[in-house]
Amino acid sequence: MGQPPDAARRRVAVLGSTGSIGRQALEVLAAHPDRFELVALAAGRNQALLEEQVAQLRPARSVLAGDEAAPLVEIAAADDVDLVIVATGGLVSLRAVLAALAAGKVVATANKETLVAGGHLVMPLARALADARRPVGVSSSAADALAWLRPIDSEHSAIWQCLVGEPARAVERLILTASGGPFRTASPAELAAVTVAQALRHPTWQMGAKITIDSATLANKGLEVIEAHWLYDVGYDAIEVVIHPQSVVHSAVRFVDGSLKAQLGTPDMRLPIQYALTYPERAPSPAAPADLLAARRLDFEAPDEARFPALRVAREAALAGPWATAALICADEVAVARFLAGSLTFDGIPRLLEAAVNRYARFDVSPPDVDQLGELDADVRATFATLPLGAVS
């Protein structure tokens, strides 16, 4: 399988420990003290909560990194770290992910920027680790690299679980499910008038503000399409998005024989977090088990890309290449921040994304390196953070 060697007790660093995913990751780690030892914590700006976590959990070291990548890199590559949980947002963690993989660490990540902007840099390292550890004579699996770069997002965890043990040649199609968010049936006029409070009321998941807004616009599903391309090494035409309001089926894989394998579970992020940490084993979880009788029905429908153009914009960026996808995810962070602050309408979010993709798509140059990604991120923010409302709304 090419998976990394097991240790009696994995030594874990958590980057982004004060955010929603970081806090839930700490819950999972605390529930399995026989499996994991927390050795390092890093946060962005929430000093008060970080100090509380340090006082309670007593890691060997901690850092309030702000926007600086260097402290994260130092933690991720440290000799006393076996597994790095990346629960941050933004490009700040990309260098840490690259450093961890280069040092032979396992990375469990919920950071979309790592793959949407830097998949061309990250995945070769993960696949090289898988190839180096695969026993002679053992054929490769579609999920081999994911023993090293482990997705925490529920959809990608679901696809990963469906692919374990399956040869890549057997995979025909990946099916990403989406709840559709709170505005699945809203009219264009209603979407234009959406308030922040309305957009933050997700019908099935409890998440941080950024991912909740992304779910409401379906931008998150477009970003996940790009992530899927890199994680599973499949073409964009083999990645489908299906609306599933109940959020019980987290995603599925169709194989060349026509069979469909899906992963089902309650909408609780502790489940995919724990799977990423305990793989290839499963462990008891505090999350409630899936109950098909309670669910009663499972509905599926095609996404309406006219109502939710962010999904279309993301697919167009994907086909345009790494410069466009990097601009897309940087612009999404700007757009969501502006919406939350009241300087951009809800339906202005996909318009800003499209403007950024059109501005930065570059077809005649090599994919961006880490430094160029940082420069692109800064330029997107400088360009779109203060763009007059009428230009994108």
Sequence and secondary structure as in RCSB ss.txt:
>XXXX:A:sequence
MGQPPDAARRRVAVLGSTGSIGRQALEVLAAHPDRFELVALAAGRNQALLEEQVAQLRPARSVLAGDEAAPLVEI
AAADDVDLVIVATGGLVSLRAVLAALAAGKVVATANKETLVAGGHLVMPLARALADARRPVGVSSSAADALAWLR
PIDSEHSAIWQCLVGEPARAVERLILTASGGPFRTASPAELAAVTVAQALRHPTWQMGAKITIDSATLANKGLEV
IEAHWLYDVGYDAIEVVIHPQSVVHSAVRFVDGSLKAQLGTPDMRLPIQYALTYPERAPSPAAPADLLAARRLDF
EAPDEARFPALRVAREAALAGPWATAALICADEVAVARFLAGSLTFDGIPRLLEAAVNRYARFDVSPPDVDQLGE
LDADVRATFATLPLGAVS
>XXXX:A:secstr
       SSEEEEEETTTSHHHHHHHHHHHT TTTEEEEEEEESS HHHHHHHHHHH  SEEEE TT SHHHHHH
HT TT SEEEE   SGGGHHHHHHHHHTT EEEE  HHHHHTTHHHHHHHHHHHHHHHS TT    TTGGGGTEE
E SHHHHHHHHHHTT  GGGEEEEEEEE   TTTT  HHHHHT  HHHHT  SS    HHHHHHHHHTHHHHHHH
HHHHHHHT  GGGEEEEE TT  EEEEEEETTS EEEEE  S THHHHHHHHHTTS    SS    HHHH     
B   TTT HHHHHHHHHHHH HHHHHHHHHHHHHHHHHHHHTSS TTHHHHHHHHHHHHH  SSS    HHHHHH
HHHHHHHHHSS  HHHH 
